[in-house]
């Protein structure tokens, strides 16, 4: 059973003291950002039941980045410092390659751009450092529980190849520092030479190294991406995990299995010019199916084991007139802002409504849409 007790400025979670102030500060910042994107939420143009895109994507303010992309700049700075100064013995050759690339980039680009580029090229090294130095900061307990619940609910697809991959991640996630093989990373960047003063040479060398990096990713079986996701979301409310990663896990199954069905897409109300594009209808079906399963999984969690954690987080978020339930749909919705209003509203959101946000109470998600998923 998950036990949470508050002692002064710390959460006592499963025998470990975790800084409460960092989590509280992050939740308060999230609440302020929520108010920022919703500063005109009651304007007619941003009416959430009319245009969910305007509601969650308007003004260009986002509560989170798209999953498994680039961490916040302040996190990249912390990780770069760890790579530069706090790497284990014998790892200096790898760390120096990252640092040398960063320094060469700084001669032609801004510091911020160089932090992001360094991360993109050396993702596995960043993930390795997180596993070795920051694993105590990430929420592996609730993530493991989410994976347990997912694997149990997805047992009807037990022969799907992704189920086996996710099962392996579940076994590795609690001991990340043991499962990152430094040898694989060293092999990935073997022969790669980075010069402090030659950015153009470094780019060409990394282009040549791209195939090795891709092979390394296959060997790690997405452990790098999962680690980066956990670090990026370490101070996010629990609804973030279920509305992003859980949806993604279901989609990794349904994106292949649903395509084998004779899909009845008449349950979606798309404009005729979009409805003619078969791939869009299939995508809408897959995402709706995935979201529905993730929402079901989150609802069960929030009513049982996660009830106290959600109550604790909601007590902080209440100051900003929001809670986990509302943020759940916003986190999900913001994954599709990049597609633009027309496609997001008519394909990926498909009737998404908001409870207690200018919409009829009780019309939380996808009301009136009846698709048969053969549950």
C-alpha positions as CSV (number, residue, x, y, z in Angstrom):
1,X,0.0,0.0,0.0
2,X,1.3,3.5,-0.9
3,X,1.9,5.5,2.3
4,X,2.2,9.3,2.2
5,X,2.8,11.3,5.4
6,X,3.7,14.9,5.6
7,X,6.6,15.9,7.8
8,X,7.5,19.6,7.8
9,X,8.8,20.2,4.2
10,X,9.0,16.5,3.1
11,X,6.8,13.8,1.7
12,X,7.6,10.5,3.3
13,X,7.0,8.0,0.5
14,X,7.7,4.3,0.9
15,X,10.6,4.8,3.2
16,X,12.2,7.7,1.3
17,X,12.1,11.4,2.1
18,X,11.3,13.4,-1.0
19,X,11.5,17.2,-1.1
20,X,7.9,18.5,-0.7
21,X,8.9,22.1,-1.6
22,X,10.0,21.1,-5.0
23,X,6.8,19.3,-5.8
24,X,4.6,22.1,-4.3
25,X,6.5,24.7,-6.2
26,X,6.1,22.8,-9.4
27,X,2.3,22.3,-8.9
28,X,1.9,26.0,-8.1
29,X,3.8,26.9,-11.2
30,X,1.6,24.6,-13.2
31,X,-1.5,26.2,-11.7
32,X,-0.3,29.6,-12.7
33,X,0.4,28.4,-16.2
34,X,-3.1,26.9,-16.3
35,X,-4.6,30.3,-15.4
36,X,-2.4,31.8,-18.1
37,X,-3.7,29.6,-20.9
38,X,-7.2,30.1,-19.6
39,X,-7.1,33.8,-19.1
40,X,-9.8,34.2,-21.7
41,X,-11.4,30.8,-21.2
42,X,-14.9,32.2,-20.9
43,X,-14.6,34.3,-24.1
44,X,-16.8,33.0,-26.9
45,X,-13.8,32.2,-29.1
46,X,-12.4,29.9,-26.4
47,X,-15.6,28.2,-25.4
48,X,-14.3,24.7,-24.6
49,X,-17.3,22.9,-25.8
50,X,-17.2,24.8,-29.1
51,X,-13.4,24.6,-29.8
52,X,-11.3,22.4,-27.5
53,X,-8.3,23.5,-29.5
54,X,-8.8,27.2,-28.6
55,X,-9.2,26.1,-25.0
56,X,-6.0,24.1,-24.6
57,X,-3.8,25.4,-27.3
58,X,-4.7,29.1,-27.6
59,X,-2.2,31.9,-27.1
60,X,0.6,29.4,-27.5
61,X,0.9,28.5,-23.8
62,X,1.4,24.8,-23.0
63,X,1.4,23.0,-19.6
64,X,3.9,20.5,-20.9
65,X,6.0,19.6,-23.9
66,X,5.0,16.8,-26.2
67,X,6.0,13.5,-24.6
68,X,9.6,12.4,-24.8
69,X,10.8,15.5,-26.6
70,X,13.1,18.0,-25.0
71,X,13.2,18.7,-21.2
72,X,13.0,22.2,-19.9
73,X,16.0,24.4,-20.3
74,X,16.8,24.5,-16.6
75,X,16.8,20.7,-16.5
76,X,19.1,20.6,-19.5
77,X,21.5,22.9,-17.6
78,X,21.5,20.7,-14.5
79,X,22.1,17.5,-16.6
80,X,24.9,19.1,-18.6
81,X,26.6,20.1,-15.3
82,X,26.2,16.5,-14.1
83,X,27.7,15.2,-17.4
84,X,30.6,17.6,-17.1
85,X,31.4,17.2,-13.4
86,X,29.8,14.3,-11.8
87,X,30.2,11.4,-14.2
88,X,31.5,8.1,-12.8
89,X,35.1,7.0,-13.3
90,X,35.8,5.7,-16.7
91,X,33.0,7.7,-18.3
92,X,35.1,10.8,-19.0
93,X,35.6,10.0,-22.7
94,X,31.8,10.0,-23.3
95,X,31.2,13.1,-21.2
96,X,34.0,15.0,-23.0
97,X,32.3,14.3,-26.3
98,X,29.1,15.9,-25.1
99,X,31.0,18.9,-23.6
100,X,33.2,19.4,-26.6
101,X,30.2,19.4,-28.9
102,X,28.4,21.9,-26.6
103,X,31.4,24.2,-26.6
104,X,31.8,24.1,-30.4
105,X,28.1,24.9,-30.8
106,X,28.5,27.9,-28.5
107,X,30.8,29.5,-31.0
108,X,28.0,29.8,-33.6
109,X,24.7,29.5,-31.7
110,X,23.1,30.6,-28.5
111,X,23.6,28.7,-25.2
112,X,20.0,27.7,-25.2
113,X,20.1,26.3,-28.7
114,X,23.3,24.4,-27.8
115,X,21.8,22.8,-24.7
116,X,18.9,21.5,-26.9
117,X,21.1,20.3,-29.7
118,X,23.4,18.5,-27.3
119,X,20.5,16.7,-25.8
120,X,19.1,15.6,-29.2
121,X,22.4,14.1,-30.3
122,X,23.4,12.5,-27.0
123,X,20.0,11.5,-25.6
124,X,21.3,8.1,-24.3
125,X,24.1,9.7,-22.3
126,X,21.6,12.1,-20.7
127,X,19.3,9.2,-19.8
128,X,22.3,7.3,-18.4
129,X,23.2,10.2,-16.1
130,X,19.6,10.5,-15.0
131,X,19.5,6.8,-14.1
132,X,22.8,7.0,-12.2
133,X,22.4,10.4,-10.5
134,X,18.8,11.4,-10.4
135,X,16.8,8.2,-10.1
136,X,15.7,9.1,-6.6
137,X,13.9,12.2,-8.0
138,X,11.6,10.3,-10.3
139,X,8.3,8.6,-9.4
140,X,9.0,5.0,-10.3
141,X,6.5,3.7,-7.7
142,X,3.3,5.1,-9.4
143,X,4.7,4.6,-12.8
144,X,5.3,0.9,-12.0
145,X,1.7,0.6,-10.7
146,X,0.4,2.2,-13.8
147,X,2.3,-0.3,-15.9
148,X,0.9,-3.2,-13.8
149,X,-2.6,-1.9,-14.3
150,X,-2.0,-1.5,-18.0
151,X,-0.5,-5.0,-18.5
152,X,-3.4,-6.6,-16.6
153,X,-6.1,-4.7,-18.6
154,X,-4.2,-5.4,-21.9
155,X,-3.9,-9.1,-21.2
156,X,-6.4,-9.8,-24.0
157,X,-3.6,-8.7,-26.3
158,X,-0.9,-10.7,-24.5
159,X,0.6,-11.9,-27.7
160,X,1.2,-8.4,-29.1
161,X,5.0,-7.8,-29.4
162,X,4.7,-4.5,-27.6
163,X,3.2,-6.1,-24.5
164,X,6.5,-8.0,-24.1
165,X,8.5,-4.9,-24.5
166,X,6.4,-3.0,-21.9
167,X,6.7,-5.9,-19.5
168,X,10.5,-5.7,-19.8
169,X,10.4,-2.0,-19.1
170,X,8.2,-2.7,-16.0
171,X,10.9,-5.1,-14.7
172,X,13.7,-2.6,-15.2
173,X,12.1,0.6,-14.1
174,X,12.7,0.2,-10.3
175,X,16.5,-0.3,-10.8
176,X,17.3,2.0,-13.7
177,X,20.9,2.4,-12.6
178,X,21.4,-1.3,-13.0
179,X,19.9,-1.7,-16.4
180,X,21.7,1.0,-18.3
181,X,24.7,-0.8,-19.8
182,X,27.5,1.7,-20.1
183,X,29.2,-0.6,-22.6
184,X,26.3,-0.1,-25.1
185,X,26.6,3.6,-24.8
186,X,30.4,3.5,-25.3
187,X,29.8,1.3,-28.3
188,X,27.3,3.8,-29.7
189,X,29.7,6.6,-29.7
190,X,32.9,4.6,-30.4
191,X,35.1,6.3,-32.9
192,X,33.2,9.6,-32.6
193,X,35.6,12.5,-32.2
194,X,34.3,15.9,-31.0
195,X,36.4,19.0,-31.2
196,X,35.8,22.1,-29.0
197,X,36.4,24.5,-31.8
198,X,35.0,22.8,-34.9
199,X,31.2,22.8,-35.0
200,X,30.9,21.9,-38.7
201,X,33.2,18.8,-38.3
202,X,31.2,17.7,-35.2
203,X,27.9,17.9,-37.1
204,X,29.2,15.8,-39.9
205,X,30.7,13.2,-37.5
206,X,27.3,13.0,-35.7
207,X,25.6,12.5,-39.0
208,X,27.9,9.5,-39.7
209,X,27.2,8.2,-36.2
210,X,23.4,8.3,-36.7
211,X,23.1,4.6,-37.6
212,X,25.0,3.5,-34.5
213,X,22.7,5.7,-32.3
214,X,19.6,4.1,-33.8
215,X,21.0,0.6,-33.2
216,X,21.7,1.6,-29.6
217,X,18.0,2.7,-29.2
218,X,16.8,-0.7,-30.4
219,X,19.1,-2.4,-27.8
220,X,17.7,-0.3,-25.0
221,X,14.2,-1.2,-26.0
222,X,12.9,2.4,-25.3
223,X,14.4,2.5,-21.8
224,X,16.0,5.8,-22.8
225,X,12.7,7.3,-23.7
226,X,10.9,6.0,-20.6
227,X,13.7,7.4,-18.4
228,X,13.6,10.8,-20.0
229,X,9.8,10.9,-19.7
230,X,9.9,10.1,-16.0
231,X,12.5,12.8,-15.4
232,X,10.6,15.4,-17.3
233,X,7.4,14.6,-15.5
234,X,8.9,14.0,-12.0
235,X,7.0,16.9,-10.4
236,X,3.8,16.8,-12.6
237,X,0.5,15.8,-11.1
238,X,-0.5,12.1,-11.4
239,X,-3.0,13.0,-14.1
240,X,-0.1,13.8,-16.4
241,X,1.1,10.2,-16.4
242,X,-2.2,8.7,-17.3
243,X,-3.2,11.2,-19.9
244,X,0.1,11.1,-21.8
245,X,2.0,7.8,-21.3
246,X,-1.0,5.6,-20.6
247,X,-2.7,6.8,-23.8
248,X,0.6,6.3,-25.7
249,X,0.8,2.7,-24.4
250,X,-2.7,1.8,-25.5
251,X,-2.1,3.5,-28.8
252,X,1.0,1.3,-29.3
253,X,-1.3,-1.6,-29.3
254,X,-4.4,-0.3,-31.0
255,X,-2.5,1.3,-33.9
256,X,-2.0,-2.1,-35.3
257,X,-4.9,-4.2,-34.0
258,X,-7.6,-1.6,-34.8
259,X,-6.4,-1.4,-38.4
260,X,-7.3,-5.1,-38.8
261,X,-10.9,-4.4,-37.9
262,X,-13.7,-3.4,-40.2
263,X,-13.9,0.0,-38.5
264,X,-17.3,1.8,-38.3
265,X,-16.3,5.4,-38.3
266,X,-19.8,6.8,-38.7
267,X,-19.7,7.5,-35.0
268,X,-17.4,10.4,-35.7
269,X,-18.8,13.6,-37.0
270,X,-16.0,14.9,-39.3
271,X,-16.4,17.5,-42.0
272,X,-16.9,15.8,-45.4
273,X,-13.6,17.0,-46.8
274,X,-11.8,15.3,-43.8
275,X,-14.0,12.2,-43.7
276,X,-12.8,11.3,-47.2
277,X,-9.3,10.8,-45.8
278,X,-9.4,7.2,-44.6
279,X,-6.2,7.5,-42.5
280,X,-7.6,10.4,-40.5
281,X,-10.7,8.4,-39.6
282,X,-8.6,5.5,-38.5
283,X,-6.4,7.8,-36.5
284,X,-9.4,9.3,-34.8
285,X,-10.7,5.8,-33.9
286,X,-7.3,4.7,-32.6
287,X,-6.8,7.8,-30.4
288,X,-10.4,7.7,-29.1
289,X,-10.1,4.0,-28.3
290,X,-6.7,4.6,-26.6
291,X,-8.0,7.6,-24.7
292,X,-11.1,5.8,-23.5
293,X,-9.0,2.9,-22.1
294,X,-6.6,5.3,-20.4
295,X,-9.5,7.3,-18.9
296,X,-11.0,4.0,-17.6
297,X,-7.6,3.0,-16.1
298,X,-7.2,6.5,-14.5
299,X,-10.7,6.5,-13.1
300,X,-10.1,3.2,-11.3
301,X,-6.8,4.4,-9.9
302,X,-8.3,7.7,-8.7
303,X,-11.1,5.9,-6.9
304,X,-8.8,3.4,-5.2
305,X,-5.1,3.5,-4.6
306,X,-4.5,7.0,-6.0
307,X,-7.3,8.7,-4.1
308,X,-5.1,10.2,-1.3
309,X,-2.4,11.3,-3.7
310,X,-4.9,13.0,-6.0
311,X,-6.5,14.7,-3.0
312,X,-3.1,16.0,-1.8
313,X,-2.3,17.4,-5.2
314,X,-5.8,18.9,-5.8
315,X,-5.5,20.7,-2.4
316,X,-2.5,22.7,-3.9
317,X,-4.1,23.1,-7.4
318,X,-7.4,24.3,-5.8
319,X,-5.8,27.8,-5.4
320,X,-5.7,28.0,-9.1
321,X,-9.2,26.8,-9.7
322,X,-8.3,23.5,-11.3
323,X,-7.6,19.9,-10.3
324,X,-6.3,16.6,-11.7
325,X,-9.6,15.8,-13.4
326,X,-9.5,18.9,-15.5
327,X,-5.8,18.8,-16.2
328,X,-6.2,15.2,-17.4
329,X,-8.0,16.4,-20.6
330,X,-5.7,19.4,-21.1
331,X,-2.6,17.3,-20.9
332,X,-4.1,14.9,-23.5
333,X,-5.3,17.7,-25.7
334,X,-2.0,19.5,-25.8
335,X,-0.3,16.6,-27.5
336,X,-2.1,17.6,-30.7
337,X,-1.7,21.4,-30.7
338,X,1.0,21.1,-33.4
339,X,-1.6,19.7,-35.9
340,X,-3.5,23.0,-35.9
341,X,-7.1,23.8,-35.0
342,X,-8.9,22.2,-38.0
343,X,-7.4,18.7,-37.6
344,X,-7.1,18.8,-33.8
345,X,-10.8,19.7,-33.2
346,X,-12.2,17.5,-35.9
347,X,-10.0,14.4,-35.6
348,X,-8.1,14.1,-32.3
349,X,-10.6,15.8,-29.9
350,X,-13.8,14.5,-31.5
351,X,-16.3,15.9,-29.1
352,X,-14.1,16.4,-26.0
353,X,-16.0,18.3,-23.4
354,X,-15.0,19.9,-20.1
355,X,-16.7,19.4,-16.8
356,X,-17.3,22.6,-14.8
357,X,-15.7,24.8,-17.4
358,X,-18.6,26.5,-19.2
359,X,-20.0,23.1,-20.3
360,X,-22.9,21.2,-18.9
361,X,-21.8,19.4,-15.7
362,X,-21.3,15.7,-16.3
363,X,-20.3,16.0,-20.0
364,X,-16.7,15.2,-19.3
365,X,-15.4,13.3,-22.3
366,X,-16.7,12.3,-25.7
367,X,-20.4,12.6,-25.0
368,X,-22.8,11.4,-27.6
369,X,-20.1,9.5,-29.6
370,X,-20.9,5.8,-29.7
371,X,-18.2,3.6,-31.2
372,X,-18.1,-0.1,-30.7
373,X,-14.6,-1.1,-29.5
374,X,-15.5,-4.7,-28.7
375,X,-14.6,-4.3,-25.1
